[in-house]
């Protein structure tokens, strides 16, 4: 029996093996390969399981990543929403602030004093440099001018009564019994009293004297005394009564229904409809005088203009509640100022274009764009009004809630007001100087103040909430800057439109009493009456005396010369002056 072959020492050398040994070796290797194959398949299966597990983990991770991304998107969306809400809250807070400003301003305008003076304003800033500038002005002035200015500015208390008043001597006498044995008697003035004489109504009966002459042919000839010409022709109201009705309503703000009650107490009832009818008829009579005054006014080179609302119930094409307008122009040749009112239902630029026909020079008004047309068309030099600009800052300052628990620092409106105040102090100091000297000192003193104010406005305009009162005031001032600084170029010009505003103020006060005009003719009549009264004031005439003078002579004024003689600067010296 043969022994099994020894294992080949050298792998791969099978030459010495028999077939059986080779087959056995092959079977052995196949068995090994089969085992390895099975191991490999098992490992493949295991790897597939691991791969599936890994894929599952990857899918889970991706799901987590998607979830995280979704959460991040949600967070970003919520953050964006929060930011939007914060912006909305800030916007609401700003809007609430604006509403609080408007509410506070409305309360102040309705219930508080209308003065624009701020008691603490002088303490906001160090005014040493301004006072030094004012002192420098004094140093520049001639001694005689300085003395005149000082005398004019000094306000002394007037004692006693006006010398223009009629004095009535009232003697307090002793009885004959008390004077028995006296060597002499004399009077000493012990006191003065101001007496009021109530008005009363009289009936004037005009009796006309007539003379009869024998005519050549035996016919009688009659000559009658000349009758006074009444401005309204057939009218039972005398000219003094007409003048009193006009002045009482348009100068003193006394409505016709109150005058009706007063006249009834005096002894005779005069209906308000009659009084209104008389004023309307006088408007037609006085129209030629108003036309000549308008022509005289437009012949000057400097006018001030303003407008205010009036309610007219019956106006073609407009409702009773819609706004209509009363326009006023103030100015005229040197020494001949006129204040003329004009009613117009429109506030369009065509109105000042019509009223200023033929005028050339400088027009001073507020920032209303309706004046642009006439300025451009007639090449007018337009200047602004610092009163309007300052008033907007005053309104902003007043609207600050002083009752708030929060500490309120000096507002930007306070700062602006104090800077503008410097301009007015300079104007107050130089008001009595000649125009050329005014212009020089404005260039020297006012222009640097204006430059400083301009820089401050430019710096702070964007730091405030849009539409806030202070920002609106700053934007208005910047938009009007060229017109606001125009007064510095001419010493004849004023820093503000105050003369026109003072002229229109009695109309605004009276409007609160008589409320409205019924018709267009009534509004036109009101304009004529206010024109006469305010023109009289501008020329230092007592309104009643001037109106009475006109009414007594307008009926006979049938020529241009006679009408011009009724101008306030042509009235006789007997007209009572202020």
C-alpha positions in Angstrom: 0.0 0.0 0.0 1.4 3.3 -1.0 1.8 6.2 1.4 0.1 9.5 0.8 2.3 11.9 -1.0 4.1 14.5 0.9 2.9 18.0 0.7 4.6 19.9 -2.0 7.2 22.0 -0.5 6.9 24.5 -3.2 3.4 25.8 -3.8 2.2 25.5 -7.4 4.4 22.5 -8.3 2.1 19.6 -9.0 4.2 17.6 -11.4 4.9 14.8 -9.0 1.3 14.2 -8.1 -0.9 11.5 -9.4 -4.2 12.1 -10.9 -6.0 11.0 -7.8 -3.8 13.3 -5.8 -4.5 16.1 -8.2 -8.3 15.5 -8.1 -8.1 15.3 -4.3 -6.2 18.5 -4.2 -8.6 20.1 -6.6 -11.6 19.0 -4.5 -9.9 20.3 -1.4 -9.3 23.7 -3.1 -12.9 23.8 -4.4 -14.1 23.1 -0.9 -12.0 25.9 0.4 -13.2 28.1 -2.4 -16.7 27.2 -1.7 -16.2 28.1 2.0 -14.5 31.4 1.0 -17.3 32.1 -1.4 -19.9 31.5 1.3 -17.9 33.7 3.6 -17.7 36.3 0.9 -21.5 36.1 0.3 -22.1 36.3 4.0 -19.9 39.3 4.2 -21.6 40.8 1.2 -24.9 40.3 2.8 -23.6 41.8 6.0 -22.2 44.7 4.0 -25.6 45.2 2.3 -27.2 45.2 5.7 -24.7 47.8 6.9 -25.2 49.7 3.7 -28.9 49.7 4.2 -28.4 50.7 7.8 -26.1 53.5 6.6 -28.5 54.6 3.9 -31.3 54.6 6.6 -29.0 56.7 8.8 -28.3 59.0 5.9 -32.0 59.3 5.1 -32.6 60.0 8.8 -29.9 62.6 8.8 -31.2 64.2 5.7 -34.7 64.3 7.2 -33.2 65.9 10.3 -31.4 68.4 8.1 -34.6 69.2 6.2 -36.4 69.5 9.5 -33.6 71.8 10.8 -33.7 73.8 7.6 -37.5 74.1 7.9 -37.1 75.2 11.5 -34.5 77.8 10.4 -36.8 79.0 7.7 -39.6 79.3 10.2 -37.4 81.1 12.6 -36.3 83.5 9.9 -39.9 84.0 8.9 -40.8 84.7 12.5 -37.8 87.0 12.9 -38.9 88.9 9.7 -42.5 89.0 11.1 -41.1 90.3 14.4 -39.1 93.0 12.5 -42.2 93.9 10.5 -44.2 94.1 13.8 -41.4 96.2 15.3 -41.5 98.6 12.3 -45.3 98.7 12.5 -45.1 99.5 16.3 -42.5 102.2 15.6 -44.7 103.6 12.8 -47.7 103.4 15.1 -45.8 105.1 17.9 -44.7 107.8 15.5 -48.3 108.2 14.3 -49.5 108.3 17.8 -46.9 111.0 18.6 -48.2 113.0 15.6 -51.8 112.6 16.7 -50.8 113.7 20.3 -49.1 116.8 18.8 -52.2 117.6 16.8 -54.5 117.0 19.8 -52.4 119.1 22.2 -52.2 121.9 19.6 -56.0 121.7 19.0 -56.6 121.9 22.8 -54.3 124.9 23.1 -55.8 126.7 20.1 -59.3 126.1 21.6 -58.9 126.6 25.3 -55.6 128.5 25.9 -54.3 132.0 25.3 -53.3 132.7 21.7 -50.1 134.6 22.5 -47.0 133.3 20.9 -44.8 134.5 23.7 -42.9 131.9 25.6 -41.9 133.0 29.1 -38.9 130.7 29.5 -37.6 131.2 26.0 -35.0 133.8 26.9 -33.3 131.4 29.2 -32.8 128.7 26.6 -29.6 130.1 25.3 -26.8 132.4 26.2 -27.8 135.7 24.6 -24.5 137.5 25.5 -23.3 137.5 21.9 -26.6 139.0 20.8 -26.6 141.7 23.4 -23.1 142.5 22.4 -24.2 142.8 18.8 -27.0 145.1 19.9 -24.5 147.2 21.9 -22.4 147.4 18.7 -25.4 148.8 16.9 -25.7 151.5 19.5 -22.1 152.4 19.0 -22.6 152.7 15.3 -25.6 155.0 15.6 -25.2 158.8 15.5 -26.0 160.4 18.9 -29.1 162.2 17.6 -30.5 159.0 16.1 -29.7 157.0 19.2 -31.5 159.6 21.4 -34.5 159.6 19.1 -34.6 155.8 19.1 -34.3 155.7 22.9 -37.0 158.2 23.4 -39.3 156.4 20.9 -38.7 153.0 22.6 -39.2 154.3 26.1 -42.7 153.7 27.4 -43.9 156.1 30.0 -47.1 155.8 31.9 -49.6 158.4 30.8 -51.3 160.3 33.6 -54.5 162.2 33.3 -56.9 162.2 30.3 -56.4 163.0 26.7 -56.2 166.7 25.8 -58.6 166.1 22.9 -61.5 165.4 25.3 -64.0 168.2 26.0 -63.7 169.4 29.6 -66.8 170.4 31.6 -66.3 172.4 34.7 -68.4 171.3 37.6 -68.4 173.8 40.5 -69.1 172.6 44.0 -70.4 175.7 45.7 -71.1 176.7 49.3 -74.5 177.9 50.4 -75.1 181.5 51.2 -75.3 180.7 54.9 -71.9 179.0 54.7 -70.3 182.0 53.1 -71.6 184.6 55.6 -68.6 186.5 56.9 -66.1 185.2 54.4 -63.5 187.7 53.1 -63.4 186.0 49.7 -64.1 182.7 48.0 -62.1 180.7 45.4 -62.2 177.4 43.6 -59.6 174.6 43.6 -59.7 171.5 41.4 -60.0 168.5 43.6 -60.5 165.6 41.1 -61.2 164.6 37.5 -63.7 162.0 36.3 -64.3 160.5 32.9 -68.0 160.9 32.0 -69.9 158.7 29.6 -72.7 160.2 27.6 -75.1 157.5 26.4 -76.2 157.7 22.8 -79.7 158.7 22.0 -82.0 158.8 18.9 -83.4 162.0 17.6 -85.8 162.5 14.7 -84.5 165.1 12.3 -87.3 167.0 10.6 -86.1 168.9 7.5 -88.1 172.0 6.9 -87.2 173.5 3.6 -87.6 177.3 3.3 -89.0 178.6 0.1 -89.2 182.1 -1.3 -91.9 183.3 -3.7 -91.1 185.9 -6.3 -93.4 187.7 -8.7 -92.5 186.7 -12.3 -92.3 189.1 -15.2 -95.4 187.6 -16.8 -97.3 187.5 -13.5 -96.3 183.9 -12.7 -94.9 183.2 -9.3 -91.4 181.9 -9.1 -90.3 179.8 -6.1 -86.7 179.3 -4.9 -86.2 176.6 -2.3 -83.2 176.1 0.1 -80.8 173.4 -1.1 -81.5 170.0 0.4 -78.5 167.9 1.6 -77.7 165.0 -0.7 -78.2 161.7 1.1 -75.8 158.9 -0.2 -78.7 156.5 -0.4 -81.4 158.8 -1.6 -84.6 157.8 0.0 -83.5 156.4 3.4 -84.8 157.2 6.8 -81.4 156.6 8.4 -79.2 159.7 8.8 -75.5 159.6 7.9 -74.5 159.5 11.6 -76.7 156.5 12.1 -75.3 154.7 9.0 -71.7 155.5 10.1 -72.5 154.2 13.6 -74.0 150.9 12.2 -70.9 150.4 10.0 -68.3 151.1 12.6 -70.1 149.1 15.3 -70.2 146.0 13.2 -67.0 146.2 11.2 -64.7 147.9 13.7 -66.2 146.8 17.1 -67.6 143.4 16.0 -71.2 144.1 17.0 -73.6 142.0 14.9 -76.7 143.7 13.5 -79.1 141.7 15.7 -77.4 143.2 18.8 -77.5 146.7 17.3 -81.2 146.1 16.6 -81.7 145.5 20.3 -79.6 148.5 21.3 -81.6 150.9 19.0 -84.8 149.5 20.4 -83.7 150.4 23.9 -82.9 153.9 22.6 -86.5 154.3 21.5 -87.0 153.1 18.0 -86.7 149.6 16.5 -84.6 149.4 13.3 -84.7 145.9 11.8 -81.5 144.1 11.0 -82.7 143.5 7.5 -82.9 147.3 6.9 -79.4 147.8 8.3 -78.0 145.0 6.1 -79.8 146.5 3.1 -78.3 149.9 3.8 -74.7 148.5 4.0 -75.2 146.7 0.6 -76.5 149.8 -1.0 -73.5 151.8 0.3 -71.2 149.3 -1.4 -72.5 150.5 -4.8 -72.1 154.2 -3.7 -68.6 153.7 -2.4 -67.3 151.6 -5.3 -65.8 154.6 -7.3 -63.8 155.6 -4.2 -62.6 152.0 -3.7 -61.5 151.8 -7.4 -59.4 154.9 -7.0 -57.9 153.6 -3.8 -56.9 150.4 -5.6 -55.3 152.3 -8.4 -53.4 154.5 -5.9 -52.2 151.4 -3.9 -51.0 149.6 -7.0 -49.0 152.7 -8.0 -46.6 151.9 -5.1 -43.6 149.7 -5.1 -44.2 147.6 -1.9 -47.4 145.8 -0.9 -48.3 143.2 1.7 -51.0 140.6 1.0 -52.9 138.0 3.0 -56.2 136.1 2.8 -58.6 134.4 5.2 -61.8 132.3 5.1 -65.3 133.6 5.0 -68.6 131.7 4.9 -71.1 132.9 2.4 -74.3 130.9 2.4 -75.5 131.8 -1.1 -72.8 131.6 -3.7 -73.4 130.2 -7.2 -71.7 126.9 -7.8 -70.7 126.4 -4.2 -72.2 124.9 -1.1 -72.8 127.0 2.0 -70.2 125.0 3.9 -67.4 125.4 1.3 -64.5 127.8 1.8 -64.7 131.3 0.3 -62.0 133.9 0.8 -61.5 137.5 1.9 -58.3 139.0 0.5 -56.5 142.0 1.9 -53.7 144.2 0.4 -51.9 146.8 2.5 -49.6 149.5 1.2 -49.4 152.5 -1.0 -47.2 155.4 -1.9 -45.2 157.0 0.9 -47.6 158.6 3.5 -50.6 157.2 1.6 -51.3 153.7 3.0 -54.5 151.9 1.9 -55.9 148.7 3.4 -58.2 147.1 0.8 -60.4 144.0 1.3 -61.8 142.0 -1.6 -64.2 139.1 -1.5 -63.7 136.2 -3.9 -65.1 132.7 -3.7 -61.8 131.4 -5.1 -58.3 131.1 -3.7 -56.7 130.6 -7.1 -53.7 132.5 -8.3 -56.0 134.4 -10.7 -57.3 136.5 -7.7 -54.1 138.2 -6.7 -53.3 138.5 -10.5 -56.5 140.5 -10.8 -56.1 142.6 -7.7 -52.5 143.5 -8.4 -53.0 144.5 -12.0 -50.6 147.3 -12.8 -48.5 146.8 -9.7 -44.7 146.4 -10.0 -42.3 146.1 -7.1 -42.1 143.9 -4.0 -44.9 141.7 -2.8 -44.7 140.3 0.8 -46.9 137.3 1.6 -46.8 133.9 3.3 -45.8 130.7 1.5 -49.1 130.1 -0.2 -48.4 129.0 -3.8 -51.3 131.1 -5.1 -49.1 134.1 -5.3 -46.6 132.5 -7.7 -48.7 133.3 -10.8 -48.8 137.1 -10.3 -45.1 137.2 -9.2 -44.1 135.3 -12.3 -46.4 137.1 -14.7 -45.7 140.6 -13.5 -42.0 140.0 -12.5 -42.6 140.9 -8.9 -39.9 140.6 -6.2 -41.5 138.3 -3.6 -40.4 138.2 0.0 -41.7 136.0 2.8 -43.0 136.5 6.3 -41.0 135.4 9.4 -44.1 135.6 11.5 -45.6 132.6 9.6 -42.3 130.6 9.8 -41.9 131.4 13.6 -45.6 130.5 14.2 -45.1 127.0 13.0 -42.3 126.4 15.5 -44.4 128.0 18.3 -47.2 125.5 17.4 -44.8 122.7 17.6 -43.4 123.8 20.9 -46.9 124.3 22.4 -47.9 120.8 21.2 -45.3 119.2 23.5 -47.0 117.3 26.3 -45.9 119.3 29.4 -47.8 116.9 31.7 -45.8 113.8 30.6 -43.8 112.0 33.3 -40.9 111.7 30.9 -38.2 114.3 31.2 -38.7 116.7 28.4 -35.4 118.4 27.3 -35.2 121.5 25.3 -36.9 120.8 22.1 -35.7 121.6 18.6 -38.6 123.9 18.2 -37.3 125.9 21.2 -33.9 126.1 19.6 -35.4 127.4 16.4 -37.6 130.0 18.1 -34.6 131.3 20.1 -32.5 131.7 16.9 -35.4 133.5 15.1 -35.8 135.7 18.2 -32.4 137.2 17.5 -33.6 138.5 14.2 -36.5 140.3 15.8 -34.3 141.8 18.5 -32.1 143.3 15.8 -35.2 144.7 14.0 -36.5 146.2 17.2 -33.3 148.0 17.7 -33.0 149.5 14.2 -36.7 150.2 13.6 -36.2 154.0 13.9 -33.3 154.2 11.5 -33.3 155.4 7.9 -33.7 152.6 5.2 -30.1 152.8 4.0 -28.8 152.4 7.5 -31.2 149.5 8.2 -30.0 147.7 5.1 -26.4 148.1 6.1 -26.9 146.8 9.7 -29.1 143.9 8.5 -26.2 142.8 6.2 -23.8 143.1 9.1 -25.8 141.6 11.9 -28.9 139.7 10.6 -27.2 137.8 7.8 -24.8 135.9 10.1 -27.7 135.0 12.3 -29.6 133.7 9.2 -26.5 131.7 8.1 -26.3 130.0 11.5 -30.0 129.3 11.4 -29.8 127.8 7.9 -27.0 125.4 8.9 -28.9 124.3 12.0 -32.1 123.6 9.9 -30.1 121.6 7.3 -28.5 119.6 10.0 -31.7 118.7 11.9 -34.4 118.3 9.2 -33.7 114.6 8.7 -33.4 113.8 12.5 -37.1 114.3 13.0 -40.2 112.1 12.3 -41.8 112.9 9.0 -45.0 115.0 9.3 -44.1 116.0 12.9 -44.9 119.6 13.6 -41.3 120.5 14.1 -40.2 118.9 10.9 -43.0 120.5 9.0 -41.9 123.9 10.4 -38.3 123.2 9.4 -39.2 122.1 5.9 -41.5 125.1 5.5 -38.7 127.5 6.5 -36.2 125.8 4.2 -38.6 125.8 1.2 -39.2 129.5 1.8 -35.6 130.4 2.6 -34.9 132.6 -0.4 -38.1 134.7 0.2 -37.6 134.8 4.0 -34.1 136.4 3.6 -35.2 138.9 1.0 -36.0 141.6 3.5 -32.3 142.1 4.2 -31.7 143.5 0.7 -33.8 146.6 1.2 -34.3 148.8 4.3 -37.8 149.8 3.2 -39.0 146.2 3.7 -40.3 144.5 6.8 -39.2 141.3 8.4 -42.8 140.1 8.5 -46.3 140.5 7.0 -47.5 141.9 10.3 -49.1 145.1 8.9 -51.4 143.0 6.6 -52.1 140.5 9.4 -53.0 143.3 11.8 -55.4 144.7 9.2 -57.1 141.4 8.7 -57.3 140.5 12.4 -60.4 142.7 13.1 -62.2 140.8 10.3 -61.2 137.5 11.9 -62.5 138.7 15.3 -65.7 140.1 13.9 -66.3 136.9 12.0 -66.7 135.1 15.3 -69.6 137.4 16.2 -71.5 137.7 12.9 -70.4 134.2 11.7 -71.3 134.5 8.0 -72.5 136.6 5.1 -75.8 135.6 3.5 -75.1 136.6 -0.1 -72.2 137.6 -2.3 -73.4 141.2 -2.2 -73.2 141.1 1.6 -69.7 139.8 1.4 -68.7 142.6 -1.0 -70.3 145.2 1.2 -68.3 143.8 4.2 -65.1 144.1 2.2 -65.9 147.8 1.4 -66.7 148.7 5.0 -63.6 147.0 6.3 -61.5 148.8 3.7 -62.8 152.2 4.8 -62.3 151.5 8.5 -58.8 149.8 8.3 -57.6 152.5 5.9 -58.7 155.1 8.4 -56.7 153.4 11.1 -53.6 153.1 8.8 -53.8 156.9 8.4 -54.3 157.6 12.1 -57.9 158.7 11.7 -60.7 157.9 14.0 -62.9 155.5 12.0 -66.3 156.9 12.8 -65.3 160.5 12.0 -63.7 159.4 8.7 -66.7 157.3 7.7 -69.1 160.1 8.6 -67.1 162.5 6.5 -67.3 160.2 3.5 -71.0 159.6 3.8 -71.7 163.3 4.1 -69.8 164.1 0.9 -69.9 161.0 -1.3 -73.4 161.9 -2.6 -72.1 165.1 -4.1 -68.8 163.7 -5.4 -69.7 163.7 -9.1 -66.2 164.3 -10.4 -62.8 162.6 -10.1 -61.4 165.4 -8.1 -64.2 165.3 -5.6 -63.8 161.6 -5.1 -60.0 162.0 -4.6 -60.7 164.7 -2.0 -62.3 161.9 0.1 -59.0 160.0 0.4 -57.8 159.8 4.0 -54.7 161.9 3.4 -56.9 164.7 1.9 -59.4 165.0 4.7 -59.7 168.3 6.5 -57.9 168.9 9.8 -61.1 168.8 11.7 -61.3 165.0 11.4 -60.5 163.6 14.8 -57.2 161.8 14.8 -55.9 159.1 17.2 
